Amino acid sequence: MREYQGRLPLYHFDFYRLDSINDIYDLGMDDYLFGKGLCVIEWAEKGLDIMPEDHLLIEIEYVSENERRLELKAHGQRYDKMLNDLKV
Protein backbone atom coordinates (compact mmCIF):
# COMPACT_ATOMS: atom_id res chain seq x y z
CA MET A 1 0.00 0.00 0.00
CA ARG A 2 1.19 3.48 -0.84
CA GLU A 3 -0.22 6.55 0.81
CA TYR A 4 -0.35 9.98 -0.80
CA GLN A 5 -1.29 13.22 0.95
CA GLY A 6 -3.56 15.83 -0.57
CA ARG A 7 -6.97 17.33 0.12
CA LEU A 8 -7.89 13.76 1.08
CA PRO A 9 -5.41 11.00 1.83
CA LEU A 10 -5.21 8.57 -1.08
CA TYR A 11 -4.46 4.91 -0.37
CA HIS A 12 -3.28 2.89 -3.37
CA PHE A 13 -3.42 -0.91 -3.31
CA ASP A 14 -2.39 -3.26 -6.10
CA PHE A 15 -3.82 -6.80 -5.93
CA TYR A 16 -1.98 -7.95 -9.06
CA ARG A 17 0.50 -10.26 -7.31
CA LEU A 18 -1.92 -11.57 -4.71
CA ASP A 19 -3.02 -15.14 -5.30
CA SER A 20 -5.97 -15.61 -2.96
CA ILE A 21 -8.65 -13.78 -1.04
CA ASN A 22 -6.73 -14.70 2.13
CA ASP A 23 -3.74 -12.68 0.89
CA ILE A 24 -6.07 -9.71 0.51
CA TYR A 25 -7.61 -10.21 3.97
CA ASP A 26 -4.09 -10.23 5.41
CA LEU A 27 -3.56 -6.64 4.21
CA GLY A 28 -5.85 -5.35 6.99
CA MET A 29 -7.65 -2.92 4.71
CA ASP A 30 -10.66 -2.05 6.90
CA ASP A 31 -9.05 1.12 8.26
CA TYR A 32 -8.47 2.30 4.69
CA LEU A 33 -11.75 1.16 3.11
CA PHE A 34 -13.84 2.74 5.87
CA GLY A 35 -11.57 5.68 6.72
CA LYS A 36 -11.70 9.30 5.67
CA GLY A 37 -9.52 8.98 2.59
CA LEU A 38 -9.90 7.65 -0.92
CA CYS A 39 -8.99 4.03 -1.51
CA VAL A 40 -7.91 3.07 -5.05
CA ILE A 41 -7.37 -0.60 -5.86
CA GLU A 42 -5.80 -1.96 -9.03
CA TRP A 43 -6.87 -5.46 -10.04
CA ALA A 44 -9.80 -5.08 -7.63
CA GLU A 45 -11.71 -7.93 -9.27
CA LYS A 46 -9.49 -10.28 -7.25
CA GLY A 47 -11.01 -8.91 -4.03
CA LEU A 48 -14.58 -7.97 -4.91
CA ASP A 49 -15.85 -10.28 -2.16
CA ILE A 50 -14.39 -7.99 0.50
CA MET A 51 -15.30 -4.63 -1.04
CA PRO A 52 -17.83 -2.48 0.78
CA GLU A 53 -21.35 -2.69 -0.66
CA ASP A 54 -21.06 0.94 -1.74
CA HIS A 55 -18.18 1.38 -4.16
CA LEU A 56 -17.35 2.66 -7.61
CA LEU A 57 -15.79 0.15 -9.97
CA ILE A 58 -13.85 1.60 -12.90
CA GLU A 59 -13.05 -0.88 -15.64
CA ILE A 60 -10.35 0.08 -18.12
CA GLU A 61 -10.39 -1.55 -21.54
CA TYR A 62 -7.38 -1.48 -23.83
CA VAL A 63 -8.60 -0.21 -27.22
CA SER A 64 -5.30 0.58 -28.92
CA GLU A 65 -1.79 1.69 -28.05
CA ASN A 66 -2.99 5.23 -27.33
CA GLU A 67 -6.63 4.67 -26.45
CA ARG A 68 -8.45 3.27 -23.43
CA ARG A 69 -12.17 2.99 -22.70
CA LEU A 70 -13.42 3.56 -19.16
CA GLU A 71 -16.64 2.09 -17.80
CA LEU A 72 -17.83 3.36 -14.43
CA LYS A 73 -20.11 1.03 -12.46
CA ALA A 74 -21.85 2.39 -9.39
CA HIS A 75 -22.66 0.11 -6.48
CA GLY A 76 -24.87 1.83 -3.91
CA GLN A 77 -26.87 5.06 -3.74
CA ARG A 78 -23.89 7.33 -3.10
CA TYR A 79 -22.16 6.31 -6.31
CA ASP A 80 -25.41 6.15 -8.32
CA LYS A 81 -25.95 9.80 -7.41
CA MET A 82 -22.33 10.67 -8.20
CA LEU A 83 -22.58 9.18 -11.71
CA ASN A 84 -25.98 10.80 -12.33
CA ASP A 85 -24.53 14.17 -11.31
CA LEU A 86 -21.73 13.68 -13.85
CA LYS A 87 -24.29 13.22 -16.64
CA VAL A 88 -25.83 16.66 -16.07
Buried (B, 14 or more C-beta within 10 A) or exposed (E): EEEEEEEEBBBBBEBEEBEEBEEBBEBEBEEBBEEEBBBBBEEBEBBEEBBEEEBBBEEEEEEEEEEEEEEEEBBEEEBEEEEEEEEE
